[in-house]
Amino acid sequence: MEKTQRHLREIFLLQLAIGCLVVVLCVLGVQAMYGFAATPWVSAPVLVVALGAVIGVTWMSYRATRRVIEPMDWLLREVARWDPQRPDTAALAPANVPAAVQGDVRKMAEALHALGQRLDTYVTRERDFTRDASHELRTPLTVIRVATDLIGHDEGLSTRSRRSLARIQGAAESMESLMSALLLLARDSEVPLETEDFDVREVVEHEMEKVRSLLEDKGVSLLLDVQAEPVLHAPPRVLQVIVCNLLSNAARFTDAGSVQVRLLQDRIEIEDTGIGMDAAALARAFEPFYRASIEQPVGPGLGLSIAQRLGHRCGWPLQLASVPGQGTRASILFGARNRDQ
């Protein structure tokens, strides 16, 4: 708004200069036509009065224009103070709007205040629901996990029953990972996540074991290629959830070939030989509930979306490369601030 004020001053100064120039030229023109002796009324006092009138009119026009734009100037200053992550619209509440702000500007301030309140309510409701739902769902998931562990100790189970039990356990673990991810995302962005030093390889190997039985039932190989063993100072639970979601996604859409996890110093790559995606599907891969193929087994449709959001929270961007019919490669890129130097 300061730039607008400066431009406004420049415009009125230019108008003043033009007005004064016109007065002087008129006086000189009259004198040139009739001569000074024939126009005794054209004297210095008259010229001063004419210039003063021009200056006065210009100044009053400038002040009137300033009064017109001051309400918008105030509104723009208040909006400029907002934090994009947490806009504070309290200053735009009707009780806090100056009395001089009237008309369309006051209506705009009230509309922005109402919009801010609605957004705050929506964000709070979404965060509370995600947190409460995640906590509530943990109880039945814990019951399922304990019950399946007890059933697993029954030596009389057939091979088929053990395979079914493994699927139940895998599904329960996936749901627990989803609940953990939702709880992490429900946290306020200003609340720091708990960080510690940890080996990336240990996290990767633990998550690989969760999907191994599912891939073995399909005859798909699960491979680990360790080219480096980075140590991160970051939230290990976040990396667990991201790797779990990417591995589950690869296992769900791969029916033959292999799923290979490649561990490098600055990234983790998870490459499969599944159905792949074309350019249109790849562009929408991170959208919630989007699936590249409805013919594949139905999943929650949130894996890639949650992985991307968690990666963004920790400074780990995700990259996808895919070829239809050949497979997909997902990469977790570690930020420089996370890598062990």
N, C-alpha and C positions, 0 to 999 in steps of 0.2 A: 504493500500500500504506500510505502514511502516513495517508491518510484512513481506511482500515480500522482502523489502530491507534488513531486518535483516537476513532472510534466505539466501539471496544472499551473504551477507558478510560471514556468517558461512560456506557456500559452498566453497568460495575461500580461506578462512583461512584453511579449511581442505585440500584443494588441495595444498596449500603452505606447510603445515606440511608434507603431504605425499611426495611432491617433495624433501624437505630437507632431510627427512628420507631416501629416495632412494639414494640420493647423498652420505650421510654418510655411508650407508650400502655398497655401491659400493666401497668407499675408504677403509673401513675396510676389505672388501672381498679381494681387491687387495693386501693389506698389509699382510693379513693372508696367501695368496697363495704364494707370492714372497718374503715377508719380506720387511721391511722398507729400508734396505740397497740396495736391488735389484730394488727398485722403488723410487729413490730420487726425481722424479718429483711430487710424491704425498706429497706435503708439505702444510703447513698451508695457504700460500697465494693462492695456487691453489684451496684449499677447499673453501676458502672465496669467490674466484671469481665464483666458480661453484654454491655456495649457492646464491650469489648475482644475478647470471643469472636466477636462478629459481625464486627468489623473483621478479625480474624485469618482467619476462614473465608473472608471475601470476598477478602482479599489472596491467600490460597493458591489460590483458584479462578481469580483473575486470572492468577497466575503459571503455573498449569497450562494455562490456555487459551493464554497466550502461547507456551509451549513447543510446543503443538500446531500453531500457525499459523506459527511461525518458519521451518520448512522451506519452506513455500509463499511466505512473505515473501522469503526468499533467492532462490527461483526467479524470482519476479516481478521482483525488482531486476535480476537478470542479463539477463532477456529485455528489460527496459526499456532496457538499454544498447545493444541491437543497433541497427545501422544498417539501415534497411529495404532499402537498395540492396545491402548487403554484410553480412549477419548473421554475426557471429563466435560460433560455438558452442563454441569451445575451452573456455570456462569450465564447460560442461556435460559435459565428458569425464568418464568414471567416476573417473579419478585426481584430478580437481579438485573433485569434489563433496564437501562437508564430511561428516564421519562422522555428524554429527547428522541429516543428511538421509537418511531411510530410508522404507521403505514405498512408498506410491503416488506420493509426490512424487519420490522417487529414480527410480522407473520412468518418470515423466513427463519428468524431466531427461534420462535416457538416450534416450528416444524422440525428444525434440527434438534432441539431439546427433546421433543417427543420421539424422534427417531433414535437418539442416543439411549433414552430410557428403554425403548423396546429392544434394542440390541443388547444392552446390559442384561435385561431380563431373560432374553433368549440364551445368551452365553451361560449365564448362571444356571438356568434350568437344564441346559444340555450337560454341563459339567456335573451338576448334582445327580442327574439321572444316570449318567455313565458310571459315576463313582458308586452310587447306591446299587445299581443293577449288577455291577461287577462284584461287589461284596456279597450280595445275596446269592449270586450264582456259584460263588466259591464253596458254599456249604454242600449243595448236592454233588458238586464235582469231587469234593473231598470224600464224601460217602462212596461214590463210584470207585475212586482210586483205592480206598481201603478195602472195599469189597472185592475188587478184582485181584488185589494182591493176595487176599486170603484164598480166593478160588484158585489162584495160580499155584498154591502149595498142595493142591489136591493131586496126588499121584495117579488117581484113577481117570483123569481127563484124557479123552482121546486126542489124537493129533488134530482132527478137525475142530474140536472144541477149543484147543489151545490156540489155534489160528484165529478163531473168532474172538477169543479173549484178548489176544494181542491187538486185534483191530479196535476193540472197545477201549483198551488202555491207550492206544495211539490217539483215538478220537478224544478221550478225556484229557490227555496231555495237550492236544491242540487247542481244546477249549480253555484250558488253564492258561496257555500262552496268549490266547486272544483276550482273556480277562486281564492278564497282566499288561498287555499292550493298551487296552482301553483305560486302565487305571493310570498308566504313565501319561497317556494323552490327556486325561482329565485333569492332570495337575496344571496349576497356573504356570505359564511360561516364565514368570519371574522367579519361581521357586526352583533352585538348582537341584539337579539330580544327584544322587549319591554316586560318587566316583571312587575308583580304586585302581591299582595296577593289577592287570591280569593277562594271562597268556591267551591269545586269540585261538591258538590251536586247541586248547582244552575246551573252549566254548564250542568250536566247530565240531569236534569229535563227539561231544555230548549230544548235540542236536542231530548229528548224522545217525546216531543209534536209534533215535526216535522214529525215523522213516525207513530204517533198514529192512524191517520185516515186511512193510508194505511193498517195497521194491522187489524183494526176493520172491514174494508171491507172484509178481508179474514176470519174473525172470530178467529184471533190469539190474545191471551192475551199479554199485555205488562205490565210487573211487575217490581217494584223497591224494592230491598232488601237493606236497609240501615243498615249496621253493624258498620259503623264509618263515621265520617264527616270530612275528611282531608281538610286542608287548604294548598294550594301550593303557593310558590313564583315562578312564571313562566309566560310564555305568555298564557293568557287564550284563545286567539283566536286559538292557535295551538291545545289545548285540545279540543276545540269545533269542529274543523275540523276532528280530529282523531275519536272522539266519533260519530260524524255525519256519517262518512264513515263506521265505524263498524256497527252502527245501521242500516244504509241503506242496507248494505250487508246482515245482518241477516234478515231484512224484505223482501228482494228480494228473498231469498232462503228458506223462511219458509211459508208453506201454511196451516199448522195446528199445534195446540199445543200452544206454548208460546215463547216469547222472554223475558228473565229475565236479568235485569241489577243489578249486585251486587256491592255495594260500600263498600270497605274495607279501612283500614288505609293506606295500601301500594300499592293498586291497584284498578283498575276497571275491572270487569269481565262482559262480555256480552255473554250470553249463549242462544242458540236457539234450537229448535227441528226440524230443517230443514233437508235438504237432506244429510248434512254431506259430508265428503271427505275421500277418502282412502289415504294410505301412499304416493302414487305417486302424487296425487293432492295436498296433504298437503305440500309436498316438493317444489312445484312450486307455492304455493298460493300467494306469494309476488311478482311474476313476473308480469310486466305490461301487461294488456290485456288478461291475462290467466283466463279462466273460468273452474270450475270443471264440469259444466254441460251445454251443449248448449241448453238443452230443457227448461231452465228457462228463464224468461224475460231478454232481453238484457239490460245490463247496460254499463257504460263507461269502465269497466274493469280495473279501476285504483284505486279503493277504498283502497284495502289492500296495494298496492304498495306505494301510497301516505301516508297512515297512518304509515307504517313502516319507511319511509324516514323522516317524521316529528318527529316521536318518537325518532329516532336516533339523530336527530338534538338537541332535548331537553333532551336527556338522559333517555328516557322512552322506554325501549325495549318492543316489542310486542311478545306475545306467543300465539300459536294456538294449540288447541287440538280438534280432531274431530273423529267421528265414523260414517261410512257410514250408512245412513238411520236413524240415531238417533240425529244428530245435531252437532254443533260446539260451542266451547267456546274460545272467544278471550279475552286476558288479557293485560291491559296496566299497566306495572310495573313502579311505581314512583321511581326515583333515590333518594338516601339518601340526596343529596344536595337540592332536591325540596320539601321534606316533612317538614311540620311544626312540630317542636320539642316541 
